């Protein structure tokens, strides 16, 4: 795959896996526009991590509308304009909804999601970063975000499992699954270089990237 010709690239993965950091690096490499999640703009998120059952629905709907507003312009993007690199995939939104909402809440959410989904552009490439739960816990603790202090190890484990299940079935766009446990794209430029090389060598719609002992 010739990455330079991609117009819309998405980096995805569970909380703490490093998707925003990689998205920023890819954005610089491609001289692309960045489209990043803005959890700080969701007024329900801090309460959600303290009382998930009570705040799951407003938190989820706020993110859903925020995400569709962010990606809607990509459907009319200029083919000769700048590319876009994003740190979220609209299609994964139901993953969080199914994980956190009651059955009745999810039924309501699903009706709204189904109505909004046609407005979402399909990426040219999705990079899914996966990592062990202990890696996610360590990375979340290291970055010290006040909003994330209420996230439990149990929740991160459930989330990582939900991501694995989601991407096991995902086939709407070319997908590169990356084991990021031993990778540090920010502090080790060689890791980014090897990843870019692997993307350039991609021939199928679904491939795996794993550097043992990187």
NUZA-506768 format. One line per 4 residues: number of its first residue (from 1); their letters; for each residue y, z, x negated of C-alpha. Coordinates in Angstrom, 1 decimal. Each point is the difference from the previous one (the first is absolute). Last residue first. Example, Ala and Ser with C-alpha at 12.3 -4.5 7.8 and 13.67 -1.06 7.14 Angstrom:
BEGIN
2 = sa = -1.1/7.1/-13.7; -3.4/0.7/1.4
END
This chain:
BEGIN
214 = xxxx = -4.5/19.7/-11.4; -3.4/1.7/-0.2; -1.6/-2.5/2.3; 2.4/-2.7/1.1
210 = xxxx = -0.8/-0.9/3.7; 1.4/-2.9/1.9; -1.8/-1.3/3.1; 0.3/-3.3/1.8
206 = xxxx = 0.4/-1.3/3.6; 1.5/-3.4/0.9; -1.7/-1.7/-3.0; 1.5/-1.7/-3.0
202 = xxxx = 1.9/2.8/-1.8; 0.7/-0.7/-3.6; 3.8/0.4/0.3; -0.6/3.3/1.8
198 = xxxx = -2.2/1.1/-2.9; 2.7/-0.8/-2.5; 2.6/1.9/2.0; -2.4/3.0/0.0
194 = xxxx = -0.5/-0.3/-3.8; 3.8/-0.1/-0.6; 0.6/3.0/2.3; -2.5/2.1/-1.9
190 = xxxx = 1.4/-1.1/-3.3; 3.5/1.2/1.1; -1.3/3.6/-0.1; 2.4/2.6/1.4
186 = xxxx = 0.8/-1.5/3.4; -3.3/-1.9/0.6; -2.1/3.1/-0.6; -3.7/-0.9/0.6
182 = xxxx = -3.0/2.2/-0.3; -0.4/1.0/3.7; 1.6/-3.3/1.1; -3.2/-1.8/1.3
178 = xxxx = 1.6/-3.2/1.2; -1.1/-2.1/3.1; 1.6/-3.4/0.0; 0.3/-1.6/3.4
174 = xxxx = 0.9/-3.5/1.2; 1.3/0.3/3.5; -1.3/0.7/3.5; -3.4/1.2/-1.2
170 = xxxx = 0.0/3.8/0.4; -3.4/1.5/0.8; -0.7/2.1/-3.1; 3.8/0.4/-0.2
166 = xxxx = 0.1/2.2/3.1; -3.1/2.1/-1.0; 1.4/0.7/-3.4; 3.4/0.9/1.4
162 = xxxx = -1.6/2.4/2.5; -1.9/1.7/-2.9; 3.1/0.4/-2.0; 1.8/1.5/3.1
158 = xxxx = -2.8/2.5/0.7; 0.0/1.1/-3.7; 3.8/0.3/0.1; -0.2/2.1/3.1
154 = xxxx = -2.5/2.3/-1.5; 2.1/0.4/-3.2; 2.8/1.2/2.2; 3.5/-1.5/0.4
150 = xxxx = 2.6/2.6/0.6; 1.8/-0.5/-3.3; 0.5/-3.7/0.9; 3.5/0.3/1.4
146 = xxxx = 1.2/2.0/-3.0; -1.2/-2.9/-2.4; -1.4/1.6/-3.1; -1.0/-3.2/-1.9
142 = xxxx = -2.7/1.9/-1.9; -1.5/1.6/3.1; -0.5/-3.4/1.7; -1.5/-1.4/-3.1
138 = xxxx = -2.5/2.9/-0.5; -1.1/-0.1/3.7; -0.4/-3.8/-0.1; -2.1/0.3/-3.2
134 = xxxx = -2.2/2.7/1.6; -0.5/-2.2/3.0; -1.4/-2.8/-2.1; 2.1/-3.1/-0.3
130 = xxxx = 0.6/-3.3/1.8; 2.8/-2.6/-0.4; -0.1/-2.9/2.4; 1.9/-3.1/-1.1
126 = xxxx = 0.7/-2.3/2.9; 0.9/-3.7/-0.8; 1.7/-2.8/1.9; 1.0/2.5/2.7
122 = xxxx = -0.2/-0.8/3.7; 3.3/0.4/1.8; 0.4/2.6/2.7; 1.7/-0.9/3.4
118 = xxxx = -3.4/-0.6/1.6; -0.8/3.7/-0.5; 2.7/1.4/2.3; -1.7/-0.2/3.4
114 = xxxx = -3.4/1.1/-1.5; 1.7/3.0/-1.6; 1.6/1.1/3.2; -3.3/-0.2/1.9
110 = xxxx = -1.8/1.7/-2.8; 2.4/3.0/-0.1; -0.6/0.7/3.7; -3.8/0.0/-0.5
106 = xxxx = 0.5/2.0/-3.2; 1.8/2.7/1.9; -2.8/0.2/2.6; -2.7/0.2/-2.7
102 = xxxx = 1.9/2.6/-2.1; 2.0/-1.2/-2.9; -0.4/0.7/-3.7; -2.7/-2.2/-1.6
98 = xxxx = 0.2/-2.8/2.6; 3.8/-0.1/-0.4; -0.2/0.0/-3.8; -2.4/-2.9/-0.1
94 = xxxx = 2.0/-1.7/2.8; 2.8/-0.6/-2.5; -2.3/-1.9/-2.4; 1.0/-3.4/1.4
90 = xxxx = 3.6/0.5/-0.9; -0.9/0.1/-3.7; 2.2/2.3/-2.2; 1.4/0.0/-3.5
86 = xxxx = 1.7/-3.4/0.3; 0.8/-2.8/-2.4; 2.1/-2.8/1.3; 0.6/-3.5/-1.5
82 = xxxx = 3.5/-1.4/-0.5; 1.1/-3.1/1.9; -1.6/-3.4/0.0; -2.4/0.7/2.8
78 = xxxx = 2.9/1.6/2.0; -1.4/2.9/2.0; -0.2/-0.3/3.8; -3.1/2.1/0.4
74 = xxxx = 1.3/2.3/-2.8; 2.9/1.1/2.2; -2.3/2.1/2.2; -1.3/2.0/-3.0
70 = xxxx = 2.5/2.9/0.0; 0.4/0.3/3.8; -3.7/0.0/0.4; -0.3/2.8/-2.6
66 = xxxx = 2.6/2.2/1.6; -1.4/-0.5/3.5; -3.5/1.1/-1.2; 1.3/2.8/-2.2
62 = xxxx = 1.9/1.6/3.0; -3.0/-0.5/2.2; -2.3/1.8/-2.5; 2.3/3.0/-0.4
58 = xxxx = 0.7/0.3/3.7; -3.8/0.0/0.7; -1.1/2.3/-2.9; 2.5/2.7/0.6
54 = xxxx = -1.9/2.6/2.0; -3.5/-0.6/-1.4; 1.2/-0.2/-3.5; 1.9/3.3/-0.2
50 = xxxx = 1.4/0.6/-3.5; -0.5/-3.5/-1.4; 1.4/-1.4/3.2; 3.1/2.2/-0.1
46 = xxxx = 1.0/-1.6/-3.3; -0.7/-3.5/1.5; 1.9/0.2/3.2; 3.4/-1.1/-1.2
42 = xxxx = -1.4/-3.2/-1.5; 2.7/-1.3/-2.4; -1.4/1.9/-2.9; -3.3/-1.9/0.5
38 = xxxx = 1.8/-3.2/-1.0; -2.7/-2.6/-0.7; 1.0/-2.6/-2.5; 0.9/-3.7/0.2
34 = xxxx = 1.0/-1.2/-3.4; 1.6/-3.4/-0.6; -1.6/-2.0/-2.8; 0.8/-0.7/-3.6
30 = xxxx = -3.8/-0.6/-0.4; -0.5/2.5/-2.8; 2.7/2.4/1.4; -1.6/0.0/3.4
26 = xxxx = -3.4/0.4/-1.6; 1.2/3.2/-1.7; 1.6/1.3/3.2; -3.2/-0.6/2.0
22 = xxxx = -2.0/1.7/-2.7; 2.2/3.2/0.3; -0.1/-0.2/3.8; -3.8/-0.3/0.0
18 = xxxx = -0.7/2.9/-2.3; -3.1/1.7/1.7; 2.0/3.0/1.2; -0.4/-0.7/3.8
14 = xxxx = -2.8/-2.5/0.6; 0.1/-3.7/-1.0; 2.0/-3.2/0.3; 1.9/-2.5/-2.1
10 = xxxx = 1.2/-3.1/2.0; 1.1/-3.4/-1.4; 2.0/-2.5/2.0; 1.3/-3.3/-1.4
6 = xxxx = -2.9/-0.6/-2.4; 0.7/-2.9/-2.4; 0.6/2.2/-3.0; -3.4/1.7/0.6
2 = xx = -1.9/-3.2/-0.7; -3.4/0.9/1.3
END
